[in-house]
């Protein structure tokens, strides 16, 4: 709940900041020049940053889930009762 509130506050502050910067800006990528509102450019950059952050976090979460699954399998294997009758010399029949 607290993370949601913080995210909403940051989003509202970003929108207010973007709206206060409404002058035009030129975006240049190699030979491509595009004229945007600075507010729109800031919001697009914010959205791209959030998307990249979420993708990186999802990769980390997937790796963590895989590690947890492997460790659970290892725990089950280590906790399984072992057949010790073959190694117990008193259980041999003569």
C-alpha positions, 0 to 999 in steps of 0.5 A, spaced: 500 500 500 505 504 501 509 503 495 502 505 491 502 511 495 509 513 493 508 511 486 502 516 485 506 521 489 512 521 484 507 520 478 503 527 480 510 530 481 512 528 474 506 530 471 506 537 474 513 538 473 512 536 465 506 541 465 510 547 467 515 545 462 511 546 456 516 549 451 518 546 445 524 541 444 527 538 439 529 531 439 535 529 435 536 522 433 542 521 428 539 524 422 532 525 425 529 531 428 523 531 431 519 537 435 516 535 441 513 539 447 518 538 453 512 536 457 511 530 452 518 528 452 519 528 459 513 524 460 515 519 454 522 519 458 519 517 464 514 512 461 520 508 458 524 509 464 519 505 468 518 500 463 525 498 463 525 498 470 520 493 470 523 489 465 529 488 469 525 487 475 521 481 472 528 478 470 530 478 477 524 476 480 524 470 475 531 468 477 529 468 484 523 464 483 528 459 479 533 459 485 527 458 490 525 452 486 532 449 485 533 450 493 526 447 495 528 440 490 534 440 494 531 440 501 526 435 499 532 431 496 536 432 503 530 431 507 528 424 504 529 418 508 535 414 506 535 406 505 541 405 510 539 397 510 545 396 505 550 399 509 548 397 516 552 390 517 548 388 523 542 387 517 546 382 513 543 375 513 548 369 514 
